[in-house]
């Protein structure tokens, strides 16, 4: 794993861990839930958010780049995917330098596999 991937992984992990404590995040960004996740109701959304925030089971198979930008969790026996994308401050393009925390915004999308 590269030094850059390790630094991005650290920031991605901190962003995910802070989701349940919105307003207390070190890294700026947004969390988006797909229509399929939202249709399952608020309890499901809350449980999925908690599972994503606590996810630590990274391996070479599910995280080959080492940046902790994707994962799979299970909520009430339903498989849920999550992915983090890195954007610039205005969310209209990819981050020029993902290590520049002042100009990088994270977008975490939580979705069902068939919505991929």
JOVENLIN-V936266 format. One record per run of one state. SS is the DSSP state (H for helix, E for strand, L for the rest). FROM is the first residue (numbers start at 0). LEN is the number of residues. If there is no record, write none. Layout:
<<SS	FROM	LEN> <SS	FROM	LEN>>
//
This chain:
<<L	0	2> <H	2	19> <L	21	7> <E	28	5> <L	33	1> <H	34	5> <L	39	2> <H	41	13> <L	54	15> <E	69	6> <L	75	2> <E	77	10> <L	87	6> <E	93	1> <L	94	10> <E	104	8> <H	112	3> <L	115	1>>
//
